[in-house]
Amino acid sequence: MTDSLYHFDTCPDRNGYGSLKWDKYKGRDIVPLWVADMDFTTAPEIIAALQDRLDHGIYGYTIPYEAPVKAVLDYLDRQHGYSAKAHWLNFLPGLVPAINLCCHAFVASDESVMTATPVYPPFLGAPDYANRELIKVPLCLTKGDTWTLDFDAMEAAVQPNTRLFILCSPHNPVGRVYSRDELSRLSEFCEKHDLILISDEIHCDLVFDQNARHTLTATLNECLAARTVTLMAPSKTYNLPGLACAYSIIEDSKLRQQFQTTIRGIITEVNCFGYAGCAAAYNHGEPWRQALLTYLRDNYKIISTFIQQELPEITFRPMQSTYLAWFDVTNLELDHPVKFFEDHGVGLSDGVPFDGIQHVRLNFGCPRSRLQEGLEKMAAALKTR
Ligand SMILES: Cc1ncc(COP(=O)(O)O)c(C=O)c1O
């Protein structure tokens, strides 16, 4: 049904387009299931909007104009119940530069940054690049085998000089959607220790679990909103990372000014196609997104069943969001899990840069046949041992 409309089962060949995901294994018989880039063609409405922008024929410097700004504000209100103001926004070419700049803007050289691991590697690299101390606190498992923030460990680890907590919500790579209760506890923690919260919510529209609901951190309470830098983009959801259009939302004028001062002369303008894609995604992309979530939900079920039946030595815990499955492969006793699977035709992300030794991450934002092929190759690989 979904495929007849959007063709998630049949994706164009990406050879010759400089695809980071595909070129890594160019000329090798390896199914690329690594970096967070889906193989799906984006929504037809976005393609039409980009075509329209292309037809204009002039691709000059572009400032945040009414259409994308209104699209973002309407989307935040409609989708997340957040009535943001235009002057709280800063458009940026990516979240990663924003995370790095936050470490410069808000943390002095003798102060520290805290985050919860395993996590998207730039969270770990950013404090290091800025020469700021990093405090890593591992996530913990609840009795129900769900990943959560370990508040006791965070209390024990926080220092008087800690200034920033970088949150990944939903959490890449474990796919957790934090509840309002967990976020409230985080809010209290930030308040108690006077921390600025960098809330990376790039995966917030990829919640495929119908029982989970994403809460935008800044909507929780006014005190938290005043100490939060929210980072968002339509790029993960609509498969537009190459358009390089993201944005920050900073309510507090002092924090916003600090951020804007730091990005001056360093961050370039978002390009005209990024704005056009962003506006079209938020204004017209919802039917495509709903179909995508259905497809991802089914891919997720296929992985869960396959792991249970064919690869029971791999620990795969329930997830609620993202198209990135986090596998604990400790029981396989492999010296180099990623190399082992590559040698058997499957390209996965290495857990080590996420601070997840003996873990690998599988991207299931791909056609079902490709996912099936990858899983079968993993199972065949393990039979060779
Ligand atoms: C949590 C998280 N933040 C940011 C990004 C990338 O952001 P950008 O491409 O806008 O720099 C990713 C990409 O996978 C991600 O998972």
The ligand as an ORCA input file, in Angstrom:
! r2SCAN-3c Opt
* xyz 0 1
  C      21.658     13.159     17.099
  C      22.156     13.727     15.808
  N      22.447     15.037     15.723
  C      22.904     15.587     14.582
  C      23.078     14.830     13.443
  C      23.601     15.437     12.176
  O      23.272     16.755     12.085
  P      23.729     17.643     10.860
  O      23.790     16.775      9.644
  O      22.651     18.670     10.787
  O      25.052     18.241     11.222
  C      22.799     13.461     13.494
  C      23.029     12.619     12.318
  O      22.900     11.451     12.316
  C      22.316     12.904     14.691
  O      22.019     11.604     14.783
*
